Amino acid sequence: MVAARRPQPARSLRRAPPPPAPSSAGRATPLIVVALASRADRAPARLLDELRDKGAVVYATHGANGCLRVTTAVAPDAIYLDPRLPGRLLRQLQSHPSTARASIYWLAPSD
C-alpha cells in the first residue's frame, strides 16, 4: 500500500488570495472557511482582511472536526487548510456533497 503524499501549499499567504468567485451555492456573497490546526492558533489577519475586503464572509475553524462540521453545514465556496491538519480531512472535504465543489487551498506553513 502506497501512502498518499501530503500536497504542497498551493498558495502562499504572502501573495494576495484569489478574488472571491461568485458563490456556487446561490449566495450573493462568497463564503470562505479558514481551517486552523488548533485553538491556540490565530487566523492570519492579513488573509482574513484581504478576503473580507474583496467582499467575502470568512469563518475561522479549529481542528479537523471543527472544520468538517462547519464546512459541511455551510457549503463554502473556498476552504483554506492549515498543512498540519490530517490528510484525511482533504479527502473527506473532496468527497462530501456540501464541499466537493469548494476550491481548496493550503496555507503556507510559515504563516
N, C-alpha and C positions, 0 to 999 in steps of 0.2 A: 504494500500500500504506500503510495507516494503522498507525503504531507503537502498540503496546499501552502504555497508561499504567500506571505503577507504582502499585499500590494504596497508599492512605494507611494509616498504622499503625492497626490495628483495635483495639488495646488498649494503653493506656499502662501502663508498669510502675509508675507511681505509684499506680495503683489495684490492689486485690487481684486476682490472676488468678482465672479461673473455677475452681470446685472440680472436681477430677478426677471425670469421669463413670465409670461402670462401663466396664471395658475391652470394646472391641468385638472383641478378639481372643481372648476367653475367659480372660484373665488375671484373677486376683483383685485385683491391684494395677495401677492405671493407669501407663502408660509414656509419658514426655514427653521430647522432644528439643528442646534449645535450640541453634539453629544460629547460630554467630558467623561474621563475615566473615573473620577471620584468626586465626592462632595468637597474635598479640600481644594480642588482645582477651581480657578476662576476662569470664566469665559474670556477670550481675548477681546478686550474692549474695542480695539480698533476694528476688528472684523465686525462686531455687532453694530458699531456706529456706521460703518460703510454700508452694510446691508440695510439697515434702517433708513439711512439717507437715500437709498435707492428705492424706498417705498415698501420694503418687506416687513412682515411681522416675524420676529425672531424669538424662539424659545430655547433656553439652555436646559439640558438634562444632565443627570449624573448617573454613571454606571450603565452597564449593558441592559439591565432590566428596566431602568427608568427610561432609557432611550426607546426600547422596544414598546413599552406601554404608551408613551406619548406619541411616537410616530405612527403606530397602528391605529391610534384613536383619532388623530387629526389629519392623516394623509398629507404630509408636507410635500412641497414642490422640490425642495433640496434638503440634503442632510450633510452636515459636516461632522466627521467622526474623528475622535482622538485616536491616534495609532496604537495606544496602549489598550484599547478595548479589544475583546477577543474576536478572532476571525469569524467565529460562528455568527456573530451579530450581523456582519455584512451579508452572509448567506441568507440569514433569516429575513433581513430587510429586502433583499433582492427577490425572495420568493413569496413574500406576503402580498396579497392583493392591494392592500392600502398603501404600500410603499414601493412596489415594484417599478412604478413609473418615475419615482423621485430621482433626481440627479444626486449622486453621492460623491463627496469629496473627502480626502483625508487631510486633516490638519497637519501642519508641519510639526515634527516632534519638538523642535526648539522653541516654539511659540506658546 
